[in-house]
Amino acid sequence: YLNGTIKEKIDLTFDNAFKTNGMKVKIHLNNGNEIIGYSVFEYDQNDTYIYVGIGRKENKEFDLVSIPFKEVVKIEALLYSNPRWGVKEDFKNFDV
């Protein structure tokens, strides 16, 4: 799947979105905007919002953007893109 093909499509539920935790994602909103970053979930998080870390800083911290889950129409995730798995941490080649 390293050639950019789609591995699978699944329904957009909060539980399925939670499976993208830590991965590079492109969030499509119902107003046509897109947000690109790393998905960030906490285990005790409610299903009202999802968080995306964007703008990697020098101290390796992200700015967290809170997105109402009801405004999300699609999430695209790059499998195996969690930086803890040794993947390069930039968005220059993030083209979904």
DSSP file (Angstrom, degrees, kcal/mol; ACC not computed):
  #  RESIDUE AA STRUCTURE BP1 BP2  ACC     N-H-->O    O-->H-N    N-H-->O    O-->H-N    TCO  KAPPA ALPHA  PHI   PSI    X-CA   Y-CA   Z-CA
    1    1 A Y    >         0   0    0      0, 0.0     3,-1.1     0, 0.0    78,-0.1   0.000 360.0 360.0 360.0  12.7    0.0    0.0    0.0
    2    2 A L  T 3   +     0   0    0      1,-0.2     0, 0.0     2,-0.1     0, 0.0   0.488 360.0  74.8 -78.3  -0.3    3.0    2.3   -0.2
    3    3 A N  T 3  S-     0   0    0      2,-0.0    -1,-0.2     0, 0.0     0, 0.0   0.342 116.9 -99.9 -94.3   7.7    1.8    3.4   -3.7
    4    4 A G  S <  S+     0   0    0     -3,-1.1    -2,-0.1     1,-0.3     2,-0.1   0.538  72.7 145.6  91.1   7.1   -1.0    5.6   -2.4
    5    5 A T        -     0   0    0      1,-0.1     2,-0.5    -4,-0.1    -1,-0.3  -0.420  56.6-103.2 -76.7 156.5   -3.9    3.2   -3.0
    6    6 A I        -     0   0    0      1,-0.2     3,-0.1    -2,-0.1    -1,-0.1  -0.662  27.5-166.8 -81.1 126.3   -6.8    3.1   -0.6
    7    7 A K        -     0   0    0     -2,-0.5     2,-0.3     1,-0.3    -1,-0.2   0.928  65.8 -21.1 -79.2 -47.7   -6.6    0.1    1.7
    8    8 A E        -     0   0    0      2,-0.0     2,-0.4     0, 0.0    -1,-0.3  -0.991  49.2-139.5-159.6 155.6  -10.2    0.3    3.1
    9    9 A K        +     0   0    0     -2,-0.3     2,-0.3    -3,-0.1    -3,-0.0  -0.980  27.9 177.3-117.4 132.2  -13.1    2.6    3.5
   10   10 A I        -     0   0    0     -2,-0.4    -2,-0.0     1,-0.0     0, 0.0  -0.903  37.0 -82.7-132.1 161.6  -15.1    2.5    6.7
   11   11 A D        -     0   0    0     -2,-0.3     2,-1.3     1,-0.1     5,-0.1  -0.271  45.2-112.0 -62.1 146.6  -18.0    4.3    8.2
   12   12 A L        +     0   0    0     61,-0.1     2,-0.3     4,-0.1    -1,-0.1  -0.695  59.6 143.9 -85.3  95.4  -17.3    7.6    9.9
   13   13 A T     >  -     0   0    0     -2,-1.3     4,-2.5     1,-0.1     5,-0.2  -0.856  62.2-111.9-122.8 163.1  -18.0    6.9   13.6
   14   14 A F  H  > S+     0   0    0     -2,-0.3     4,-2.3     1,-0.2     5,-0.1   0.908 118.2  53.8 -62.8 -39.9  -16.2    8.2   16.6
   15   15 A D  H  > S+     0   0    0      1,-0.2     4,-0.7     2,-0.2    -1,-0.2   0.897 111.0  45.4 -62.0 -40.2  -14.9    4.7   17.4
   16   16 A N  H >4 S+     0   0    0      1,-0.2     3,-0.6     2,-0.2     4,-0.3   0.882 111.2  52.5 -70.5 -37.2  -13.4    4.4   13.9
   17   17 A A  H >< S+     0   0    0     -4,-2.5     3,-1.9     1,-0.2    -2,-0.2   0.877 101.6  61.6 -63.1 -36.3  -11.9    7.9   14.1
   18   18 A F  H >< S+     0   0    0     -4,-2.3     3,-1.7     1,-0.3    -1,-0.2   0.798  90.8  68.4 -59.7 -29.3  -10.3    6.9   17.4
   19   19 A K  T << S+     0   0    0     -4,-0.7    -1,-0.3    -3,-0.6    -2,-0.2   0.650  89.8  63.8 -66.8 -14.5   -8.4    4.2   15.5
   20   20 A T  T X  S+     0   0    0     -3,-1.9     3,-2.8    -4,-0.3    19,-0.4   0.364  72.4 146.8 -88.3   5.9   -6.4    7.0   13.7
   21   21 A N  T <  S+     0   0    0     -3,-1.7    19,-0.2     1,-0.3     3,-0.1  -0.163  73.3   5.7 -50.0 123.5   -4.9    8.2   17.0
   22   22 A G  T 3  S+     0   0    0     17,-2.5    -1,-0.3     1,-0.3    62,-0.2   0.285 103.7 119.5  87.7  -9.9   -1.3    9.5   16.3
   23   23 A M  S <  S-     0   0    0     -3,-2.8    16,-2.3    59,-0.2     2,-0.4  -0.489  74.9 -99.6 -88.1 157.6   -1.5    9.1   12.5
   24   24 A K  E     -A   38   0A   0     54,-0.5    54,-2.4    14,-0.2     2,-0.3  -0.618  54.4-178.4 -70.3 130.6   -1.2   11.9    9.9
   25   25 A V  E     -AB  37  77A   0     12,-3.4    12,-2.0    -2,-0.4     2,-0.5  -0.929  33.2-147.8-134.2 155.4   -4.7   12.8    8.9
   26   26 A K  E     -AB  36  76A   0     50,-2.6    50,-2.5    -2,-0.3     2,-0.6  -0.986  22.6-157.4-119.4 116.7   -6.6   15.0    6.6
   27   27 A I  E     -AB  35  75A   0      8,-3.1     8,-2.1    -2,-0.5     2,-0.5  -0.849   1.3-155.2 -98.8 122.3   -9.9   16.1    8.1
   28   28 A H  E     -AB  34  74A   0     46,-3.2    45,-3.0    -2,-0.6    46,-1.4  -0.868  13.2-155.5 -98.3 125.6  -12.6   17.2    5.7
   29   29 A L  E >   - B   0  72A   0      4,-2.8     3,-1.9    -2,-0.5    43,-0.2  -0.618  27.3-113.7-101.5 160.3  -15.2   19.5    7.2
   30   30 A N  T 3  S+     0   0    0     41,-2.4    42,-0.1     1,-0.3    -1,-0.1   0.617 114.8  60.9 -69.4 -11.2  -18.8   20.2    6.2
   31   31 A N  T 3  S-     0   0    0     40,-0.2    -1,-0.3     2,-0.1     3,-0.1   0.353 122.0-103.5 -93.4   5.6  -17.9   23.8    5.2
   32   32 A G  S <  S+     0   0    0     -3,-1.9    -2,-0.1     1,-0.3     2,-0.1   0.279  80.5 129.1  93.4 -11.0  -15.4   22.5    2.6
   33   33 A N        -     0   0    0     -5,-0.1    -4,-2.8     1,-0.0     2,-0.4  -0.375  43.6-151.3 -75.3 157.0  -12.3   23.3    4.7
   34   34 A E  E     -A   28   0A   0     -6,-0.2     2,-0.4    -3,-0.1    -6,-0.2  -0.983   4.4-160.7-128.3 141.7   -9.5   20.7    5.3
   35   35 A I  E     -A   27   0A   0     -8,-2.1    -8,-3.1    -2,-0.4     2,-0.4  -0.990   7.1-163.2-123.2 128.2   -7.2   20.4    8.3
   36   36 A I  E     +A   26   0A   0     -2,-0.4     2,-0.3   -10,-0.2   -10,-0.2  -0.932  39.1  88.9-114.2 133.1   -4.0   18.4    8.1
   37   37 A G  E    S-A   25   0A   0    -12,-2.0   -12,-3.4    -2,-0.4     2,-0.5  -0.950  76.3 -48.8 176.7-158.7   -2.1   17.2   11.1
   38   38 A Y  E     -AC  24  53A   0     15,-2.4    15,-3.6    -2,-0.3   -14,-0.2  -0.889  52.5-122.1-103.1 132.4   -1.7   14.4   13.6
   39   39 A S  E     - C   0  52A   0    -16,-2.3   -17,-2.5    -2,-0.5     2,-0.4  -0.513  26.6-164.2 -72.9 141.7   -4.9   13.0   15.2
   40   40 A V  E     + C   0  51A   0     11,-2.6    11,-0.8    -2,-0.2     2,-0.3  -0.975  12.8 170.2-132.3 116.8   -4.8   13.2   19.0
   41   41 A F        -     0   0    0     -2,-0.4     2,-0.4     9,-0.1     9,-0.1  -0.935  20.1-151.0-125.6 150.1   -7.2   11.2   21.2
   42   42 A E    >   -     0   0    0     -2,-0.3     3,-1.8     4,-0.1    -2,-0.0  -0.922  25.3-123.6-115.6 147.0   -7.4   10.5   24.9
   43   43 A Y  T 3  S+     0   0    0     -2,-0.4    -1,-0.1     1,-0.3   -25,-0.0   0.791 111.4  44.7 -63.5 -29.1   -9.0    7.4   26.2
   44   44 A D  T 3  S+     0   0    0      2,-0.0    -1,-0.3    -3,-0.0     2,-0.1   0.232  86.3 128.9 -97.9  15.3  -11.5    9.2   28.4
   45   45 A Q    <   -     0   0    0     -3,-1.8     2,-0.1     1,-0.1    -4,-0.0  -0.423  56.2-128.1 -72.2 140.4  -12.4   11.7   25.7
   46   46 A N    >   -     0   0    0     -2,-0.1     3,-0.6     1,-0.1    -4,-0.1  -0.369  23.2-110.7 -81.8 171.5  -16.1   12.1   24.9
   47   47 A D  T 3  S+     0   0    0      1,-0.2    -1,-0.1    -2,-0.1     3,-0.1   0.143  96.7  88.3 -91.9  21.3  -17.4   11.9   21.3
   48   48 A T  T 3  S+     0   0    0      1,-0.1    21,-2.9    21,-0.1    22,-0.5   0.843  93.6  22.6 -84.9 -36.5  -18.2   15.6   20.9
   49   49 A Y  E <   - D   0  68A   0     -3,-0.6     2,-0.3    19,-0.3    -1,-0.1  -0.902  57.8-156.8-130.3 155.0  -14.8   16.8   19.6
   50   50 A I  E     - D   0  67A   0     17,-2.5    17,-3.1    -2,-0.3     2,-0.4  -0.925  19.2-139.5-122.8 158.3  -11.7   15.4   18.0
   51   51 A Y  E     -CD  40  66A   0    -11,-0.8   -11,-2.6    -2,-0.3     2,-0.4  -0.934  11.3-166.3-122.1 140.9   -8.3   17.0   18.2
   52   52 A V  E     -CD  39  65A   0     13,-2.1    13,-2.6    -2,-0.4     2,-0.6  -0.994  15.7-140.7-127.1 128.7   -5.6   17.5   15.5
   53   53 A G  E     +CD  38  64A   0    -15,-3.6   -15,-2.4    -2,-0.4     2,-0.3  -0.787  33.1 166.2 -88.6 121.8   -2.1   18.5   16.3
   54   54 A I  E     + D   0  63A   0      9,-2.7     9,-3.0    -2,-0.6   -17,-0.1  -0.854  42.4  40.3-129.2 165.4   -0.7   21.0   13.8
   55   55 A G  S    S-     0   0    0     -2,-0.3    -1,-0.2     7,-0.2     6,-0.1   0.971  73.0-138.3  65.6  60.4    2.3   23.3   13.5
   56   56 A R        -     0   0    0     -3,-0.1     6,-0.2     6,-0.1    -1,-0.1  -0.266  23.3-150.6 -51.8 125.3    5.1   21.2   14.9
   57   57 A K    >   -     0   0    0      4,-2.5     3,-1.8    -3,-0.1    -1,-0.1  -0.424  27.8-100.0 -96.0 172.5    7.2   23.6   17.1
   58   58 A E  T 3  S+     0   0    0      1,-0.3    -1,-0.1     2,-0.1    -2,-0.1   0.812 124.1  56.4 -62.1 -30.4   10.9   23.6   18.0
   59   59 A N  T 3  S-     0   0    0      2,-0.1    -1,-0.3     1,-0.0     3,-0.1   0.282 120.1-111.6 -85.6  12.9   10.1   22.0   21.3
   60   60 A K  S <  S+     0   0    0     -3,-1.8     2,-0.3     1,-0.3    -2,-0.1   0.683  76.7 130.4  66.4  21.2    8.3   19.2   19.4
   61   61 A E        -     0   0    0     -6,-0.1    -4,-2.5    -8,-0.0     2,-0.3  -0.751  47.4-140.1-100.4 153.1    4.9   20.3   20.7
   62   62 A F        -     0   0    0     -2,-0.3     2,-0.6    -6,-0.2    -7,-0.2  -0.715  16.6-118.0-104.1 158.0    1.9   20.8   18.5
   63   63 A D  E     -D   54   0A   0     -9,-3.0    -9,-2.7    -2,-0.3     2,-0.5  -0.886  37.6-136.3 -86.0 125.6   -0.8   23.4   18.6
   64   64 A L  E     -D   53   0A   0     -2,-0.6     2,-0.5   -11,-0.2   -11,-0.2  -0.738  14.6-159.4 -90.1 129.8   -4.0   21.4   19.2
   65   65 A V  E     -D   52   0A   0    -13,-2.6   -13,-2.1    -2,-0.5     2,-0.5  -0.932   9.8-144.7-106.7 127.3   -7.1   22.3   17.1
   66   66 A S  E     -D   51   0A   0     -2,-0.5   -15,-0.2   -15,-0.2   -17,-0.0  -0.812  18.0-171.7 -94.0 126.8  -10.4   21.2   18.6
   67   67 A I  E     -D   50   0A   0    -17,-3.1   -17,-2.5    -2,-0.5     2,-0.2  -0.974  26.8-121.6-123.0 123.5  -12.9   20.2   15.9
   68   68 A P  E >   -D   49   0A   0      0, 0.0     3,-1.9     0, 0.0     4,-0.4  -0.465  21.4-138.7 -60.8 127.5  -16.6   19.4   16.6
   69   69 A F  G >  S+     0   0    0    -21,-2.9     3,-1.5     1,-0.3   -20,-0.1   0.816  99.6  64.8 -61.4 -30.8  -17.1   15.8   15.5
   70   70 A K  G 3  S+     0   0    0    -22,-0.5    -1,-0.3     1,-0.3   -21,-0.1   0.686  98.2  56.1 -67.0 -16.3  -20.5   16.7   13.9
   71   71 A E  G <  S+     0   0    0     -3,-1.9   -41,-2.4   -42,-0.1     2,-0.4   0.525  85.6  98.9 -90.3  -6.9  -18.7   19.0   11.4
   72   72 A V  E <   +B   29   0A   0     -3,-1.5   -43,-0.2    -4,-0.4     3,-0.1  -0.689  39.2 169.8 -85.7 127.2  -16.4   16.2   10.2
   73   73 A V  E     +     0   0A   0    -45,-3.0     2,-0.3    -2,-0.4   -44,-0.2   0.656  67.7   5.5-106.9 -22.8  -17.5   14.6    6.9
   74   74 A K  E     -B   28   0A   0    -46,-1.4   -46,-3.2     2,-0.0     2,-0.4  -0.975  54.0-158.3-160.2 145.6  -14.4   12.5    6.1
   75   75 A I  E     -B   27   0A   0     -2,-0.3     2,-0.5   -48,-0.2   -48,-0.2  -0.994   7.8-166.7-126.7 125.3  -11.1   11.5    7.6
   76   76 A E  E     -B   26   0A   0    -50,-2.5   -50,-2.6    -2,-0.4     2,-0.4  -0.941  12.9-171.6-107.7 132.3   -8.2   10.3    5.5
   77   77 A A  E     -B   25   0A   0     -2,-0.5     2,-0.7   -52,-0.2   -52,-0.2  -0.966  23.9-133.4-127.5 140.7   -5.3    8.7    7.4
   78   78 A L    >   -     0   0    0    -54,-2.4     3,-1.1    -2,-0.4   -54,-0.5  -0.831  33.8-128.0 -88.9 114.5   -1.9    7.6    6.3
   79   79 A L  T 3  S+     0   0    0     -2,-0.7   -59,-0.0     1,-0.3    -1,-0.0  -0.302  88.1  12.4 -62.3 145.0   -1.4    4.1    7.8
   80   80 A Y  T 3  S+     0   0    0      1,-0.1    -1,-0.3     7,-0.0   -57,-0.0   0.784  89.6 124.3  60.5  31.1    1.8    3.6    9.8
   81   81 A S    <   +     0   0    0     -3,-1.1    -2,-0.1   -57,-0.1    -1,-0.1   0.292  26.0 126.0-103.8   9.3    2.4    7.3    9.9
   82   82 A N    > > -     0   0    0      1,-0.2     3,-2.6   -59,-0.1     5,-0.6  -0.545  61.7-137.3 -67.7 125.2    2.7    7.7   13.7
   83   83 A P  G > 5S+     0   0    0      0, 0.0     3,-1.8     0, 0.0    -1,-0.2   0.746 100.9  69.2 -60.3 -22.5    6.0    9.4   14.4
   84   84 A R  G 3 5S+     0   0    0      1,-0.3    -2,-0.1   -62,-0.2    -3,-0.0   0.660  91.2  63.0 -67.9 -12.9    6.6    7.0   17.3
   85   85 A W  G < 5S-     0   0    0     -3,-2.6    -1,-0.3     2,-0.0    -3,-0.1   0.271 127.0 -97.1 -94.8  10.9    7.0    4.3   14.6
   86   86 A G  T < 5S+     0   0    0     -3,-1.8     2,-0.3     1,-0.3    -2,-0.1   0.702  73.0 149.4  87.2  20.4   10.1    6.1   13.2
   87   87 A V      < -     0   0    0     -5,-0.6    -1,-0.3     1,-0.1    -6,-0.1  -0.649  57.4 -97.2 -88.0 144.1    8.4    8.0   10.3
   88   88 A K        -     0   0    0     -2,-0.3     2,-0.9     1,-0.1    -1,-0.1  -0.354  34.5-134.7 -59.2 136.8    9.8   11.3    9.2
   89   89 A E        +     0   0    0     -6,-0.1     2,-0.3    -3,-0.0    -1,-0.1  -0.432  63.3  98.6 -99.9  59.2    7.8   14.1   10.9
   90   90 A D        -     0   0    0     -2,-0.9     3,-0.2     1,-0.0    -2,-0.0  -0.929  59.9-143.8-135.9 167.2    7.1   16.6    8.2
   91   91 A F  S >  S+     0   0    0     -2,-0.3     3,-1.5     1,-0.1    -2,-0.0   0.244  70.7 105.6-110.9  11.0    4.2   17.4    6.0
   92   92 A K  T 3  S+     0   0    0      1,-0.3    -1,-0.1     3,-0.0     0, 0.0   0.864  92.5  33.2 -62.0 -35.4    6.1   18.3    2.8
   93   93 A N  T 3  S+     0   0    0     -3,-0.2     2,-1.4     1,-0.0    -1,-0.3   0.123  84.7 123.2-106.8  20.8    5.1   15.1    1.1
   94   94 A F    <   +     0   0    0     -3,-1.5     2,-0.5     2,-0.0    -3,-0.1  -0.671  28.4 149.6 -85.3  93.1    1.7   14.7    2.7
   95   95 A D              0   0    0     -2,-1.4    -3,-0.0     1,-0.1    -1,-0.0  -0.899 360.0 360.0-130.7 100.7   -0.4   14.5   -0.3
   96   96 A V              0   0    0     -2,-0.5    -1,-0.1   -20,-0.1   -19,-0.0   0.422 360.0 360.0 -98.6 360.0   -3.6   12.4    0.1
